[in-house]
Amino acid sequence: MRATSGHPLGRALACVCALTALWAPAATAAPRPAPTPSAAPGTSATPPAPASHTASAPAAAPRPERKRIPFTERYRALRHGGIVRAAGTAVTCSGGPTRAPGGDRACLTARAGGPGANGDFDMTYVDVDDDPNTYNSSRAELRLPPGASVRYARLYWGGNLRVGEQKPPADNGRVLIAEPGGAYKALLADTVVGHRAAHGADAYQASADVTGLVRSSGSGAYTVAQINVAKGRSAAGSWGGWTLVVAYDKASEPLRHLALWDGFEALAPGTRTLVRMRRMPFAPGAHGLVGLVAYNGDRGRTGDSLSASAHQGARTVLSDSANPRNDVLNSTLAGPAGSSEERADSFGFAGPSRPALSPRSPGPRRSGPVNTLGYDSDVLALGDATRNGGDRLDFLIVSQHDAAWTGALFVAVDAQQ
């Protein structure tokens, strides 16, 4: 059954939401295609005007699409400050037909963090709001440090259009977003949309600048709805989600390098995504974190990894308790060990309670599976990758078995002074 916006559809019983804090510095947003040089310490460049946040904005033509978008720098910074990110998933398993042993019990086990892949289940929408006019919605809490000021914010979203149904691509570049306590606002992609049919899937990713909205709204629960993603069952599976990446200033935090790169690259045996971040000198043993947004990684299907190396340094495969070294694309929304959010619990994060909202505003309900069944938004510590110092960081993402897609990579590392 085809799902379209404006009609109530079956709602999922669960949603995944997660958050984490990334350390970082400065503020320079780079419109495609040319990257922008970093701002000097203690200064900032003016970010581009944010995309429209008006729900009644006139319809716009779909953004241009490309089958492959090589990773390039979106934002670069050198400042006292950091990054926070929030993320959610658009689909989860239902109690319908399944190839997984155990039927409904297998779905509940996966939602609770157990094994399971999207191709094993009949997939349906996560829908946590109280608005009958949305058919998918999920919520995650953004936590900015007290006294921090927002410098740049960008929302990424994407999914698979071909499962038990084929969704048309016309709405790939549009979603709804609601700030904490607010009503939905229409948001349009402001750059080229990655869109490619391969490996039995019809995958895409879009993004938009939301600096103005996040700067005025601050911390709290953000809700994203109407992500264009198909539900149902197929060998390729249904998957999709969103990640909000926010850079901030705070004078009391150390000076750090920050870089945000994005693109749209398919991963399969024999292919890889390589991101080379230069001009970021750091001392031996500098502390750093890296975040990755990816699609269609299956938990338990090993052979995928994220590794990092400094200039002329040995490559370090990154891992933690939530992301094994040979299964980093494992359907998780997780932060580094020791951070304010190591991994989402079975109910996710939905933000503080608040008074009931209007019928067209997302309500305070919350829920969420730990296994997202195909969406990764993870942050890992750089660990030994910085042990010898350097002036650049290279990141390599490979997948030997999963037919996956990479969408964004962001890093923060203490700057050499």
C-alpha positions as CSV (number, residue, x, y, z in Angstrom):
1,M,0.0,0.0,0.0
2,R,1.5,3.3,-1.0
3,A,1.9,5.8,1.8
4,T,1.6,9.5,1.1
5,S,1.8,12.6,3.4
6,G,-1.5,13.9,4.6
7,H,-3.0,10.5,5.3
8,P,-2.8,8.6,8.6
9,L,-1.1,5.3,8.3
10,G,-0.3,2.4,10.6
11,R,2.0,3.6,13.4
12,A,5.0,1.8,14.7
13,L,5.3,0.7,18.3
14,A,8.8,2.0,18.7
15,C,11.2,4.8,17.8
16,V,14.9,5.2,18.1
17,C,16.4,8.4,19.4
18,A,19.9,9.2,20.5
19,L,22.2,12.0,21.3
20,T,25.9,12.6,21.9
21,A,28.4,15.4,22.5
22,L,31.4,15.8,20.2
23,W,34.3,18.1,21.1
24,A,35.1,20.7,18.6
25,P,36.2,24.3,17.6
26,A,35.4,27.2,15.1
27,A,32.6,28.0,12.6
28,T,32.8,28.1,8.8
29,A,30.1,26.6,6.7
30,A,31.0,25.6,3.2
31,P,28.3,25.7,0.5
32,R,28.9,23.1,-2.3
33,P,31.1,22.6,-4.2
34,A,34.0,24.6,-2.9
35,P,35.1,24.1,0.8
36,T,35.6,27.1,3.0
37,P,38.8,27.8,4.8
38,S,38.7,27.6,8.6
39,A,38.1,30.5,10.8
40,A,40.9,31.8,13.0
41,P,40.8,31.0,16.7
42,G,38.4,33.2,18.6
43,T,36.7,34.4,15.4
44,S,33.9,33.0,13.3
45,A,32.7,33.2,9.7
46,T,29.0,33.9,9.0
47,P,27.2,30.7,8.1
48,P,25.0,30.6,5.1
49,A,21.3,31.6,5.5
50,P,19.3,28.7,6.9
51,A,16.8,26.9,4.8
52,S,13.2,27.8,5.0
53,H,11.5,26.9,8.3
54,T,8.0,28.0,7.3
55,A,5.3,25.3,7.2
56,S,3.4,27.2,4.6
57,A,6.4,27.8,2.3
58,P,5.4,27.5,-1.4
59,A,6.1,24.3,-3.1
60,A,9.6,24.2,-4.7
61,A,11.0,22.1,-7.5
62,P,12.8,19.0,-6.4
63,R,16.5,19.4,-5.8
64,P,18.9,18.1,-8.5
65,E,19.9,14.5,-7.8
66,R,23.1,12.5,-8.5
67,K,23.8,8.8,-8.2
68,R,27.1,9.4,-6.4
69,I,28.3,12.4,-4.5
70,P,32.0,12.2,-3.5
71,F,32.7,13.2,0.1
72,T,33.7,16.9,0.4
73,E,34.0,19.3,3.3
74,R,30.8,21.0,4.4
75,Y,32.0,22.8,7.5
76,R,35.3,23.5,9.1
77,A,36.2,25.1,12.4
78,L,38.9,25.9,14.9
79,R,37.4,27.3,18.1
80,H,36.8,26.7,21.7
81,G,33.6,24.7,21.5
82,G,32.1,21.5,20.3
83,I,29.5,19.5,18.5
84,V,26.3,17.8,19.7
85,R,24.2,15.5,17.6
86,A,20.8,13.9,17.8
87,A,19.4,11.1,15.6
88,G,16.3,9.0,15.0
89,T,15.1,6.2,12.8
90,A,12.0,6.3,10.5
91,V,11.1,2.6,10.4
92,T,11.1,-0.6,12.6
93,C,9.9,-4.1,12.4
94,S,6.2,-5.0,12.8
95,G,4.4,-8.1,13.9
96,G,3.6,-9.0,10.3
97,P,5.3,-11.6,8.0
98,T,8.9,-12.4,8.8
99,R,11.6,-14.7,7.7
100,A,13.3,-14.5,11.1
101,P,12.8,-17.6,13.3
102,G,10.4,-16.8,16.2
103,G,8.1,-14.4,14.3
104,D,6.8,-11.6,16.6
105,R,9.2,-12.6,19.3
106,A,12.1,-12.1,16.9
107,C,10.9,-8.5,16.2
108,L,10.6,-7.7,19.9
109,T,14.1,-9.1,20.5
110,A,15.5,-7.0,17.7
111,R,13.8,-3.9,19.0
112,A,15.3,-4.6,22.4
113,G,18.8,-4.7,20.9
114,G,19.1,-8.3,19.8
115,P,20.1,-9.7,16.4
116,G,18.0,-9.1,13.4
117,A,18.2,-7.4,9.9
118,N,15.6,-5.3,8.1
119,G,15.4,-7.9,5.3
120,D,14.1,-10.5,7.8
121,F,11.0,-8.5,8.8
122,D,7.9,-6.8,7.5
123,M,8.8,-3.2,8.3
124,T,6.5,-0.4,9.3
125,Y,6.8,3.3,10.3
126,V,7.9,4.7,13.5
127,D,5.3,7.4,14.4
128,V,5.6,9.0,17.9
129,D,3.7,12.2,17.4
130,D,0.0,12.7,17.9
131,D,-0.6,14.2,14.4
132,P,-2.9,12.2,12.2
133,N,-1.4,14.0,9.1
134,T,2.0,12.4,9.5
135,Y,2.8,8.8,8.7
136,N,6.3,8.6,10.2
137,S,7.9,10.7,12.9
138,S,10.7,10.2,15.5
139,R,12.2,12.3,18.2
140,A,15.6,12.8,19.8
141,E,16.9,15.2,22.4
142,L,19.6,17.7,21.6
143,R,21.7,18.7,24.6
144,L,23.8,21.8,24.3
145,P,26.1,22.7,27.2
146,P,24.9,25.6,29.4
147,G,26.1,28.9,28.0
148,A,27.0,27.5,24.6
149,S,26.0,29.4,21.4
150,V,25.1,27.6,18.2
151,R,27.4,28.3,15.3
152,Y,26.1,25.9,12.6
153,A,23.5,23.2,12.4
154,R,22.6,20.7,9.6
155,L,20.0,18.0,9.3
156,Y,20.6,14.9,7.2
157,W,17.8,12.4,6.3
158,G,17.4,9.5,3.9
159,G,16.2,6.0,3.3
160,N,15.1,3.3,0.9
161,L,12.3,4.0,-1.5
162,R,11.8,0.4,-2.8
163,V,10.6,-2.3,-0.4
164,G,7.1,-3.8,-0.4
165,E,6.1,-0.6,-2.2
166,Q,7.9,1.9,-4.4
167,K,7.9,5.4,-3.2
168,P,8.3,8.2,-5.8
169,P,11.5,10.3,-5.4
170,A,9.7,13.7,-5.7
171,D,9.6,14.1,-1.9
172,N,13.2,13.0,-1.2
173,G,14.2,16.6,-0.6
174,R,11.5,17.6,1.9
175,V,10.6,16.7,5.5
176,L,8.9,18.3,8.5
177,I,10.8,19.4,11.6
178,A,9.6,20.6,15.0
179,E,11.8,22.4,17.6
180,P,11.3,21.7,21.3
181,G,7.7,22.6,22.2
182,G,7.0,23.8,18.6
183,A,4.8,22.8,15.7
184,Y,6.0,21.3,12.5
185,K,7.8,23.4,9.8
186,A,8.4,22.5,6.2
187,L,12.1,22.0,5.5
188,L,13.6,21.7,2.0
189,A,17.0,20.3,1.0
190,D,19.4,23.1,0.0
191,T,21.9,21.0,-1.8
192,V,22.2,18.2,-4.4
193,V,20.3,15.0,-3.3
194,G,22.2,11.7,-3.5
195,H,19.9,9.1,-5.1
196,R,20.9,5.7,-6.5
197,A,19.2,2.4,-7.2
198,A,21.5,-0.5,-6.5
199,H,21.7,-3.8,-4.6
200,G,17.9,-4.2,-4.8
201,A,17.3,-0.8,-3.0
202,D,16.5,2.7,-4.2
203,A,18.5,4.8,-1.7
204,Y,18.9,8.5,-1.2
205,Q,20.1,11.1,1.3
206,A,19.2,14.8,1.5
207,S,20.3,17.6,3.9
208,A,19.5,21.2,4.8
209,D,21.0,24.0,6.9
210,V,18.9,24.5,10.1
211,T,21.2,26.9,11.9
212,G,18.5,29.6,12.4
213,L,16.0,27.2,13.9
214,V,18.4,25.5,16.3
215,R,20.1,28.8,17.3
216,S,16.7,30.2,18.3
217,S,15.4,27.0,19.9
218,G,18.4,25.6,21.7
219,S,18.4,22.3,23.6
220,G,15.5,19.9,23.8
221,A,13.5,17.3,21.9
222,Y,13.5,17.8,18.1
223,T,11.0,15.8,16.0
224,V,11.5,15.0,12.3
225,A,8.5,13.6,10.2
226,Q,7.6,12.6,6.7
227,I,10.9,11.1,5.7
228,N,10.3,9.6,2.3
229,V,10.9,5.9,2.9
230,A,9.1,2.8,1.9
231,K,7.7,0.2,4.3
232,G,7.0,-3.5,3.8
233,R,9.2,-6.5,3.2
234,S,11.9,-7.3,0.6
235,A,15.4,-8.8,0.5
236,A,16.9,-5.3,0.5
237,G,14.8,-4.3,3.5
238,S,13.3,-1.0,4.6
239,W,15.5,1.5,6.4
240,G,15.8,5.2,6.9
241,G,16.5,7.9,9.5
242,W,17.8,11.4,10.3
243,T,20.8,13.0,12.1
244,L,21.0,16.6,13.4
245,V,24.6,17.8,13.7
246,V,25.2,21.1,15.6
247,A,28.4,23.0,16.2
248,Y,28.6,25.4,19.1
249,D,31.0,27.9,20.8
250,K,31.9,27.8,24.5
251,A,34.8,29.8,25.8
252,S,35.6,27.5,28.7
253,E,36.2,24.5,26.4
254,P,39.6,23.7,24.8
255,L,40.6,24.8,21.4
256,R,39.7,22.0,18.9
257,H,39.6,21.2,15.2
258,L,36.1,20.4,13.8
259,A,35.3,19.2,10.4
260,L,32.0,18.0,8.8
261,W,32.1,16.2,5.5
262,D,29.2,14.7,3.6
263,G,28.5,12.9,0.3
264,F,26.6,9.8,-0.9
265,E,28.7,6.7,-1.6
266,A,27.6,3.1,-2.0
267,L,29.5,0.4,-0.2
268,A,29.9,-3.1,-1.3
269,P,32.7,-5.7,-1.6
270,G,35.6,-4.1,-3.4
271,T,34.5,-0.5,-2.7
272,R,35.3,2.0,0.0
273,T,34.8,5.5,1.2
274,L,38.0,7.4,1.9
275,V,37.9,10.9,3.6
276,R,41.1,12.8,3.9
277,M,41.0,15.7,6.4
278,R,44.0,18.0,6.2
279,R,45.3,21.1,7.9
280,M,44.4,20.0,11.4
281,P,47.6,19.8,13.5
282,F,47.3,17.9,16.7
283,A,49.7,16.8,19.4
284,P,50.7,13.2,20.2
285,G,47.9,11.5,22.2
286,A,45.3,14.3,21.4
287,H,41.8,13.4,22.4
288,G,39.3,13.2,19.5
289,L,36.0,11.8,18.3
290,V,34.6,10.9,15.0
291,G,30.9,10.5,14.0
292,L,29.5,8.5,11.1
293,V,26.1,8.5,9.4
294,A,25.4,5.4,7.2
295,Y,22.4,3.4,5.8
296,N,21.5,-0.3,5.6
297,G,24.2,-1.8,7.9
298,D,22.9,-5.1,9.4
299,R,23.7,-6.2,12.9
300,G,25.7,-9.4,13.0
301,R,26.7,-9.2,9.3
302,T,30.4,-8.7,9.8
303,G,33.1,-7.3,7.5
304,D,32.5,-3.6,7.8
305,S,34.8,-1.2,9.6
306,L,35.8,2.4,10.2
307,S,39.5,3.1,10.5
308,A,41.6,6.2,11.1
309,S,45.2,7.2,10.5
310,A,47.3,10.3,11.0
311,H,49.8,11.4,8.4
312,Q,52.2,8.5,7.7
313,G,50.8,6.7,10.7
314,A,49.5,3.1,11.0
315,R,45.8,2.7,10.4
316,T,43.7,2.1,13.6
317,V,40.4,0.2,13.3
318,L,37.9,2.1,15.6
319,S,35.5,0.2,17.9
320,D,33.8,0.3,21.2
321,S,31.2,-1.7,23.2
322,A,28.4,-0.7,20.9
323,N,30.3,-0.9,17.6
324,P,32.6,-4.0,17.1
325,R,35.7,-3.5,15.0
326,N,34.4,-5.8,12.3
327,D,30.7,-4.7,12.5
328,V,30.6,-0.9,12.8
329,L,27.6,-0.7,10.5
330,N,25.4,-2.5,13.0
331,S,22.2,-0.5,13.2
332,T,23.0,1.6,16.2
333,L,22.7,5.2,17.5
334,A,25.5,5.3,19.9
335,G,28.1,7.6,21.5
336,P,31.6,6.9,22.7
337,A,32.2,5.2,26.1
338,G,32.3,7.7,28.9
339,S,30.2,10.3,27.0
340,S,26.8,11.6,28.2
341,E,25.2,9.0,26.0
342,E,26.9,5.7,25.4
343,R,23.9,4.1,23.6
344,A,20.2,4.5,23.5
345,D,18.2,2.3,25.9
346,S,15.1,0.5,24.8
347,F,13.0,3.6,25.2
348,G,15.4,6.0,23.5
349,F,15.5,9.7,24.5
350,A,12.5,12.0,24.0
351,G,13.4,15.1,26.0
352,P,11.8,16.7,29.1
353,S,8.1,16.5,29.8
354,R,6.1,19.5,28.9
355,P,2.4,20.6,28.7
356,A,0.2,19.1,26.1
357,L,0.6,20.7,22.7
358,S,-1.8,21.6,19.9
359,P,-3.1,18.7,17.8
360,R,-0.8,19.6,14.9
361,S,2.3,19.7,17.2
362,P,4.3,16.6,18.0
363,G,3.3,15.3,21.4
364,P,5.5,14.2,24.3
365,R,5.3,10.4,23.7
366,R,8.5,8.5,23.5
367,S,9.7,5.0,22.6
368,G,12.4,3.3,20.7
369,P,14.3,0.1,19.8
370,V,18.0,-0.2,20.3
371,N,18.5,-2.1,17.0
372,T,17.5,0.4,14.3
373,L,17.4,-2.3,11.6
374,G,19.4,-0.4,9.1
375,Y,20.3,3.1,10.3
376,D,23.7,4.1,11.9
377,S,24.5,7.4,13.6
378,D,27.5,6.6,15.8
379,V,30.3,8.5,17.5
380,L,33.6,6.7,18.4
381,A,36.8,7.8,20.1
382,L,39.8,8.2,17.9
383,G,42.0,6.3,20.5
384,D,45.4,5.2,19.2
385,A,44.9,6.9,15.8
386,T,46.3,10.2,17.3
387,R,49.1,8.6,19.4
388,N,52.0,10.0,17.3
389,G,50.4,13.4,16.5
390,G,50.1,14.8,13.0
391,D,48.6,17.4,10.8
392,R,45.8,15.4,9.0
393,L,43.4,12.5,9.6
394,D,42.4,10.0,7.0
395,F,39.2,7.8,7.5
396,L,38.5,4.7,5.6
397,I,35.0,3.0,5.6
398,V,34.7,-0.5,4.0
399,S,32.0,-3.1,3.8
400,Q,32.8,-6.7,2.7
401,H,29.2,-8.0,2.9
402,D,26.6,-5.3,3.7
403,A,25.3,-3.3,0.7
404,A,25.4,0.0,2.6
405,W,25.6,3.7,1.9
406,T,27.7,6.4,3.7
407,G,26.2,9.9,4.1
408,A,28.2,12.0,6.6
409,L,31.4,12.0,8.7
410,F,32.3,14.5,11.4
411,V,35.3,14.8,13.6
412,A,36.6,16.8,16.5
413,V,40.1,16.7,17.9
414,D,42.1,18.8,20.3
415,A,44.2,21.3,18.4
416,Q,48.0,21.6,18.8
417,Q,49.0,24.9,20.5
